[in-house]
Amino acid sequence: MLLCIAAAVVYGIIHDQITARICVEYFTIAHPPLVNSDSPTVLGLAFGAAATWWVGALLGVVLATCCEAGPWPRIPPRDLVKPILILLGVMAVLATSAGFIGYHVGIGKQQTDWWIYEGIPENRMARFSADAWAHLASYAFGALGGIALWTWALLRRRSLARSAPPALDLP
């Protein structure tokens, strides 16, 4: 569980360090205040940790259960590092792609077109849209990736159980 929390928080902080520099208004206007700062660095650290630790905890609890519960051979945490890193890499690529799409969708949009956040300058709407799309993509693909990790863990354990030598019943 701690591995998943750490991975999610590190991903969230890196993600938010980038998106806070693309459009700081995404954090200062579109979200309730978390810290009293307009600094992209401070906002990225605060929101990156606050918005992801619970995702990592949820993923971690279920993944730990999938890796440990029941009679099948267990999967140790060290065997999860590579699959988690692959998931985070895929999420980063998809979030970046979604951010580019969101930017192009947001070009020429006015606040009244589709955003309900007052105070976002019209010339920042494309950047705001890029951030929103990137964040939504990270959550969506993270959720799908979490389900994929859970499934992978269960299938791997089943495979290990089938290939394990039979247990001896000694008196």
RAWOUR-V890472 format. One record per run of one state. SS is the DSSP state (hx for helix, st for strand, lp for the rest). FROM is the first residue (numbers start at 0). TO is the last residue. Records with the same first field share a line. If there is no record, write none. Layout:
SS = FROM-TO + FROM-TO
This chain:
lp = 0-0 + 22-23 + 28-38 + 50-51 + 68-75 + 106-109 + 114-120 + 163-170
hx = 1-21 + 24-27 + 39-49 + 52-67 + 76-105 + 110-113 + 121-162
